[in-house]
């Protein structure tokens, strides 16, 4: 049986834990609290695509473009240069715009993805989008519609969610609607100092470990995982 090609996350130590990366055309949710590394993982995933000559799309509801570009230069990721080359496409969408796009069936965005031959998408973050919906039922219905729309794009996607616990509404909705993987990031205080960690809660079709691993963020390598 031929081994399935995976989309590298750009984090070699993490790829080793998940059979080489994300499955093609999968939707992968990364949830965690403030400072846990969600945006950095998203950009590292996209820049790995740029490095492999793929066109990528970053949709942000919260980050301002200039601040994002300045922050990512710390990791030697020149998003401005990647954007000028046509490899990196960025959309600053308000949550209301996404809500309207869902109501219209996502036509404009779908056309952009098709025209630009986008292979990887990152949406950062869907939490503010979820807050547009007042009750749990409509929130879950909107999450389902969003996941289905992304699935139709035929891209490998990463979505982030600002969550403090795995019992949160967004993660619960993701579990119910069967995203392909859920990755939890931790940024907790241990013996008086902050420690970062990563856990693969689920990943469809992938033999992955069930333990939590230490995670670090450095300017030289971005995200690194310590399997031992």
Secondary structure, DSSP 8 states (H G I E B T S, - for coil): -----EE--S-HHHHGGGTTSEETT-EEEEEE-TTSSHHHHHHHHHHHHHHTT-EEEEEESS--HHHHHHHHHTTT--HHHHHHTTSEEEEE--HHHHHHHHHTTSHHHHHHHHHTTEEEEEEE-SHHHHTT--SHHHHHHHHHHHHHHHHHHT-EEEEEEE-SSTTSHHHHHHHHTT-SEEEEEEEEEETTEEEEEEEEEEETT-----S-EEEEEETTTEEEEE--
